Amino acid sequence: AAAGATSFESCAVRVKPHTDPTDITILAFEEGPNGLQVLPDGCPDWVDVAHVPGSLLVNLGDVLRFWTNDTWRSTRHRVVLQRSHTGVDDGGDRMSLIFFHMPNYDAVIDCADIGAAVVSADRPRRFPAFRSGERSHFAQLVRNERGLPDRQTLKADNSRGD
């Protein structure tokens, strides 16, 4: 395992692995037990996100992924309850404040708006244009009610749901 990585056996998943449907998520969290983990592209292991006093954590969401034609990738992340080597919960509390930013629901997300920087003959469009609200947290709740797949939840191999 990579330095700072956590094996699945040493933790209990509290929030399943996913990406955010937003364009940007900003997170402020205080010192406390580790829990937030990211899975960088090309990395086989989940990596703990350390608290840095006075800082904010910025996650890129799916809207930016689609808008940039996969040039900027949404952050794969999860929240776990860490366990010590004895199998006991690390304990303690940590307060987090999360801000999700999303374009207006009627905004059209189309990588062609950015142009040749992300779409060209060598880099064809990977995703169709869509209205922002079609991929919101609330749209996913409707999909859940209809028994449709959750597009933000990572698949078993940790690939994005699209």
N, C-alpha and C positions, 0 to 999 in steps of 0.2 A: 504494500500500500504506500501511496505517496505521503510525504511529510504533511502533517495536518489533516490527513484523510481519516475517515471513520468507517469502519466496517459495519455492514448492516446488522451483524450479530450483537454489536455493542450498544445499540440504541433502539428505541421504539419510535416509529414514525407517528408524529402528531398531525402534520399537514402533509398530505401525499405529494409526491414529486409533480411539479407543474411549471408552467410558464404563466405570466400574467397577460390578460387580453388587452392591456392598456398600451400606451406608447412609453410612458415612464412611470416607475414606482419609486418613491422616495421613502426611506425608512430611517427613523431615529430610534436607537435602542440604548438602554443603559447597561452598565456592567452587570453581569449575572451569569447564570449557567449558560453554556453554549447551547445552541439549538438550531439556528439557521445554518443551512449548508447549501453550497452551490456545486453544480457539476459542469465545469468548464468543457467546452468542445475539445475533444481529443483526450480528455482525462478519464481514466477508467474508474476513479474513486471520487466519492463525495468529499468536499473540503469544507471544514468549519470556517465560518465567517467570524473573525475576531472583532471584539468591540474596540473602537478607536475613539478615545474621549474627544468630545467636541466635533465629531464628524457626522456626516449623513451618508447613507448607502444608497446608491442609485442603481436600480435594475432596469434594463431595457425590456420592453414588452413586445408582444406579438405585432402590434400595429407598426412599430418601427421596423420589425423584421420584414413585414409585407411591403411597407412603404419604400424600403431600401433594397427590395428584391433579394433579400437574404444576405446583404452586405454586412449589416449589423444584426446579430442574432439575439433573440430573446434569452433572458437568463433562466436556465433550468435551476430550480431550487426546491427545497423542502424544509420542514421543521421537524426536529427529532427531540426526544427526551433522552439525553445522554445517560448512560449507566457507567458506573465505575467498574473496575476490574473485578469487584466482588459481586456485581450484578445488582447493586443498590442504586436507586436514582440519585443523581448528583444533588438534587434538592435545590431549594432557593427559588426566588422569583426574579423575573426580569420584565420590565415594562417596555413596550414597543409602541411607537406611533407611526402609522403607515398612511401615506398620501398616494392615491392612484390618480394619474392624469390620463384623460382620454379625450380625443377630439369630439366635437359635437356629434351626436348620433347620426345626423344626416350628412356629415362630411364624407366625401368619397375618398377612400384610401386607394391610390393608384400609383404604382412605382413609375409610370410614364410621366407623372408630374415632375419628378426629379430629373428625368431625362437620361442622357448618355452616361452620366456618372454611375448609373446602376442598371441601365437597360441598353443593350447594343447587339450587334450581330454576333459578337463573341459571348455575350451574356444575355440570353433571351429572358423574357418575362417568365418568372416561375409561378406567380400567383395572379389570379384574376382580380380586377378592381372590385371593391365592395363598400358598402356604407358602414361606417364605424360601429354603429349600434348593433349590426348583425353579429359582431364578435364580442359584445360586452359581457360583463358578469351576469347581467339580467337576461340577456339572450341565452346564456348557457343554462340558467335556471329553467327556461322554457324547454330547451333541448332535453334537460334531465326529466322533466314531466312527460315528455313524449318518448322517453326511452332511447334517445339518440346519444351517440358518444360524446364525451366531454373532450372538447378540442384543446383544452389547456393541460389536461392531465397527461403526464408522460406515459408512454407505452412501457411494457415490461422490460424492454431493452434500453430504457431511458431515452428513446428518441421522441421527438416532439409529436404531438397529436394531430396537428393541422386539421 
